[in-house]
Amino acid sequence: MEEKRKSLRLYHKEFQNFTVHVSMPGTLLAGFPGDIAEFGMSVLIPGTETLALPASTDVGITISSAHMSRPLLLSGRLVRQDVISLYNRDFRVLGIRFLERVEWPDAMIAVDMMATAG
């Protein structure tokens, strides 16, 4: 079944320069953005251990980078978990739907603009 996206998603290897912390009951995970959109994102976390959490778990997200003046704090809900191989490494993928629409910082939009221009 083909998944229909509600909005454009941005995905670039350069997102590895951003750190994402995902906090949920009893757990704090660190990774980097897989893809981003105004209503959700995926987070790539090194490793293959799955979490025993239901798909509706509320999460807090903090995104930071040396290119950002301050961390971006978001709230969302876990909607999926997968394990994938990417860049010759194994990652857990967390799919997160935001509780409200997100305006992405210029630093993250610039990654998309530089990658598509070059």
N, C-alpha and C positions, 0 to 999 in steps of 0.2 A: 504494500500500500504506500503510495507516494504521500509524503508529508507536505502540507501546504503551509508556507511561511506567511506570517502576517506583515512582515516588513523585511527590508533588505538586511542581510547579515554581512558583516565585515570579518574577514579572517586573513591573518598574515603571520608568517613565522616570526616577524619582528615583535609580535605581542609577547614573546618570551621575555622582553625587557620590562614587562609590567608584572608585579606580584599581586596575586589574589589570595586573600585569606577568607576562608569560608568557615563561619562558626555556626554550630548547631548543638543541640543538647549533648553535653559531655564530649564534644569533639571540636578541634580546631585543625583545619587542613590548609596547606599552602600549595599553590600552583600558579598557573598563568592562564590568561584568556585563550580559549580555543577559537571561539567566534563571539561576536557581540551584535546585538540589535537593540532597538529602543525598548523592547518588551522582554528581553531575556538574553542569556549568554550560556556558553558552555565553559567549564573550567577544566583544564588538564592538570592532573595531579600525578606525579611519578609513582609507579607501582601498580599492582594488580589486585590488592586487597579490596573487596567490596564492603560496603557499609550496610549494616543491618538496620536501615532506616526506611520507613514508608515513603512513597513518592510525594506525599503531601507535607513533608517536614518543613517547617519555617526555618530560614537561614538568614544570617547576617553576612554581608559581603563587604570587604574593604579592598579597594584597588589602589595600589601606589606605584610610583616610579620616580626616578631622579628627574624625569621630564615634567612632572606634575608639581604644582605649587603646594598642593595639599592632597591627602588621600580622599578618594571618593567612597562614601559610605552608602550602601544600598541594602534594601530588604527584599527578600524573595522567598520562593517556595521551590523545593526540590521536585523536579518533574520526571527525571530519568537518571539512570546510572548505567554505564557501559565500561568495558575495558577494550582499549584499542592499542595497536602498534603504530607509532608515528615517530619520524626522525630516528629510526632504529632503536626505539625505546618503548617500553610498555607504560601506558597511562590509564588511570581511572578517569572517566569523563563524567562530570556532573552537569546535568542540564538544569538550569535555574530559570524560572519565570519570575520577573519582577512584579512587585505589588503595585507599582505605578510606572508610567513611562519615564525613561531615562534620557537626559540630555548628556551626551558623552563629552568629556573634556577635549579641548583642542589638541592636546598631546596624542590622544588615541586616534582622532580623526586625521591628524597629520601622518600617522603611520600608514593609513589607507591611501592618502593622497600621494605620498612619496613612492609607495610600492606600485601603484597603478601608473604613475608618471614615468617610472624607470623601466 
